[in-house]
Amino acid sequence: MTTDPSPSARDAALDTLGRYRQQIEQLDRDLVSLLAKRVALSKEIGAMKRVAGLPTLDPAREAEVIRRAAALARDASLNDEKVRDIFWHVIGLSRAVQVDE
């Protein structure tokens, strides 16, 4: 049977929880900023592909990006399949700005 925490322990836990949530909110802002930078670079890459006469879609390159992301995920003790899923979405964002040009 568990007992209710003391009011001071509860207050301390809530304060810590609030600080952790603020850190996560900052990380979320950072992630969105990094995604925006990646998409902007992808747009530039799309322009260079057109100048060079290359196709927008590059399945081999996309597969390489996914493999690298999965390896980085494993190195960071993250679920590599879930990271692969995330990166397919990131590639989709990047591909969309290359195709829309």
Phi, psi and omega in degrees: 000134179262153177253155177293143178291156177293157179303322181291322178293320179296315179298317179297318180296318179294322176297315180296317178302316178299318179295317179298319180294322176297320179296319179295319178299321177293318178298321177298317177298318179297317179299315180296320178297317178294321176298318179298319178295318180296317179295320178298317177295322179297323177298317177296319178298318177301318178297318180292325176298318180296316179299320182278355180074026180263152177290152177295312181283133177223082184304324180295318179294318179298317178297322178297317179298317180294317179298318180295317179298319179296319179295317177298321178298313179300318179298331181265009181060038176253158177292111186293330178293319179293322178292321175303314179302315180300315183291331174296324177292320178297316178298321177300318176300315182293317181296322183301320180285336177283324182283325184289347183291000000 
